[in-house]
């Protein structure tokens, strides 16, 4: 195909895709049925992971729960079974260890079956300035927030490719779109998680495995305790998110095969502005919205959790 024809084709398709996205803003995509799907959720012992498990179970999905906290897992299992119609399975898994992920993944495939929806949700954060962050904790952040995604994909994506069917969900963060003071480890890990998920999505497209979908979730701070102490400077504009609301938005995005989800919606505007504003202007806005030092009041979860 010559230059003129290929350029014309791209322009026509670009206009079509833009119009299509505008239509879907007004007319939502029909939500797919997840009843009977095998949904694996890492970090399911608390927070958003627990809520996602309960909601997927209530939709009739078989949920497979991973966490390092047995007590938290037991609580999630109990609530998911009380409110759900699907089967519930739980496994202790340390997502900072590759061999543990592979071992438990093999156990899941034998005992439950091939995972059709994989939700990488487990996450940790230090909340200290870079030079005050112990090397071991930086390693842990990258292992849980980033490298675990590599190993879970290695474990479960081959079956999805073979069937040309599945869904890969990365619970990333707005911290993966913009850096922040006292969150260098967390931002780096989430930037990497987003880049990895986008790359795998493109690999699926080039392999013509369009049945394997990807959803990348970038929420602002969610009030689950992980970022305990963190507050919004202007909560009416950029609120700390209610966990129930965030979980509902994530479930809807997955069921509608939405590729990117920013919560709240104003993040779409911030991300667009960051792409063309001068650095000084970006820093000015970050300071105005309290993002520059948002971690200064960070306390995190109590050590018991």
N, C-alpha and C positions, 0 to 999 in steps of 0.2 A: 504494500500500500504506500502511495507516495505521500509526501509531506502535507500537501493541501488536503487530501481526503482524510488522512488520519487526524489532522488538526480539526477539520470540520466535524468529524465523528466525536472527538473529545468535547467540543463546544456544545454540540447537541445533547450529549449524555450529561454534561455538567448542568445544563439548564434543566434537563429532565429530573436529575437527582435533587436539585435545589427545590424545584416545584413539588416533588414527591415529599420531601421533608416538611415543607410548609403545609401540605395537605394533612400529613400525619399529626401536625400540631393541633389541628382543628378536629380531625377525625382519628381518634386513637386506634392503633393497630389492635386487632383482635388478640386476646390473651390465649396462649397455648395451654393445653391441659397438661398438668404435671403429675396427675394421678398415675401411680405405678412406676414413676421414674425413680431411679436410685440416686439420691442426692447426698454427697459427702461434704461435710462442713468441718473445716479445721477451726480450732479455737471455739468449740461449741459449748464449753462449760460455763460460759458467762456472756454478758453483754449482747451485742448484735448477733453473735453466733448462736446463742440460746434462742433468741427471738426468731431467727430465720428457721431454726430447727422446728420450733413449735408451729410456725406458720406453714412450712412445707408439709409437715405431718398432717396438719388440718386439711390440706388440699389433697390428701391421699397418697402422698409420695412416701417411699421407703427412705428413711433418713439414717445416715451413717455418721456418727458423731465422734470426732477426734478431739482430745484435749490431754493436757498433762496433769490436770487436776481431777482426781477421781471423785471427790465430793461434789465439785461443780457439775461433772458429767452426770452423776446420779440424779441431781436436781433437774437437769435438762431432760433426761430420760423420763423421769416421773411426769413432768409437765407436758412433754410431747405426747406421752401415752394417754394422759388424761384428756387432752384437747384434740388429739389427732385421730385419724382413721388409718394411717399407714403404719408399717412396721418401723420399729426403732432399734438400732444397734449402736453400741458404744464401744470405743476402744481407747485405751491409754496410748498416746503417741507423743513423743518428744519431737516436735517439728524442727528443732534445731539440729537434729541428727539424721543424716541421709540414710544410714542403714536402718534406723528405726522406722523411717517413712516407708522404705522399700519392704521391710518385714511386715509391717501392719497392712500395707497395701496388698500384699500377696494374701494375707489372711482374709481381708475384705473380699477379694475376688473369689476366693474359695468358698467362703461362708455366706456371702450375700449376692455376689454377681458383679458384672461390669458396671462401674459408675457411669451414669449418663449426664449428671450435672455435678461439676466439681467447683466448690466454693472455697477459695483460699482466703480465709478470714483471720487466722491467727496472727497476732501482732504484739510487739513489745516496743517500749520507748524508754529512753534514759531520762530525758528532760534536764540535762546539765549542759553547760557550755562545753564546747569541743575539747579544750585542753583539760577539763575536769572530768571527762568521761573515761572510765577505765577501759583498757584495751579489750578485756574479756567481755564487757557489756556491749561494746561496739560490735565485736564478733557475733554476739548473740542476736543483736538487732538485725544484722545482715543475714544471718542464718535463718531466722524465723520469718522475717518480713520479705525476704527476697529469694534466698536459695531454696527454701522449702517449696516455692512455686516450681522451680526447675524439677525437683525430684518428684513432686506429685504429678506433674505433667508427664514426666518420663514413665511413671507407673500406670497412668490411666488414659493418656491420649492415644496410644496405639490401638486400643479397642474402639475408640471413637472414630479414628481414621478408617479402620476396617469396616465399620458399619456406616460410615459417613453420617454420623448422628451423635450429637452431644452438645454440651454447653459448658464453657469455661468462664468462671466468674472470679474476678480479682477485686477484693475489697481493698482498694488502695486508699488514697487520701488527697485532699487539697494540698497537703504537704508534698505531694509528688508533682505538683504543678508550679510551686513557688517555694523558694527557700525561706527559712525562718530561724531567728536566733534561738539558741538552746535546743535545737532540734536537728542538728547536722546529720546525726546517724539516722534518724527517722526519715528526714527528707530524702537523703541519699537512697535509703532502702525503698521508699515509695516511688521515687523517680525511676529507679531500676525496675520495680515491679510493673509500672505502667509501660515502660519500654519493652520489657519482656513480653507482656500480654499482647501488645500491639504487633510485635514481631511474629508471634505464633499465629495471630489472626491472619497476617499477611501470608504466612507459610501455608495455612489452610486454604486460602484463596488461590494461591499459585498451584497447589496440589489438586485444585477443583473439588476440595472437600467442603463445599458450601453448607453442608448439613451440620458442621461443627461450628457453633456460634460462640461469640465472645462478648462479655459484658465487663466493662471496667468501671468501677464505682469510686467516685472521688467526693466524699462528704467533708464538710467542715467538722468541727469538734462535735462528737456525739456524747450526750450525757450518760455514759455508762460507767464512769469511774476511772477508766484508763487514763483520761486526761483530767483527773480530779484537781480542782483549784483553778483551772483555766476558765477565763470569763471573756465574754464579748464586750468590746467597748461600746458598740452600737447594736444592742440585741434586736431592735426592731428591723434593722437592715441586714445584719449578719448574725442570726441567732445561733446559740448552742442548740443542737438538734435533739428533739425528743426521740428516744430510741424506737418507740413504736412507729412513729412517722417514718423514720429512716428505714426501718425494716420493711414497711409496706411499700415504700418507693423502690427498694431494691427488688422485692418480689415482683412488682409490676414490671420493672425494667427487664428482668430475666424472662418473664412470661411473654413479653412483647419483643424479645430479641433485640433490645436496645443496646447499641455498641458502647456508648459512653453515657454515664449518668453523673451529673454534678448536683450536689445538694448543699445548700439551697440553690435555686435557679440563678441568683445573682452571680454565682461563681462563673457561669458562662460568660457574663459581661467582663468580669475581672480578667479571666483567661484571655479573652479577645484583646482587651486593652494592653495587657502585658506583652502581647506579640508585636506591638508597634510603638509603644511609648518609650521615650528615653529612660535610661536606668534611673536617673535622678527623679523623674516624674513618677516612676513606679514605686520607688522608695518613699516618696512623699505620700502617695496614696496608701501604701502599706502602713505608714506611721499614723495617718489619719484614721484608718479603720482598726488600728490597734494590733495589726499582724506582726509588726516589727518586733515587739517584745511580748507577744501573747503568752509565751511560756514562763514569763517572770513570776507568775503566781502558781505555777505548776506544783502539784503535790503527788499526783498519781494515786493508784489504789493502795489501800493499807497492805502491809507486807503479808498479812494472812491470806489475801486474795492472790 
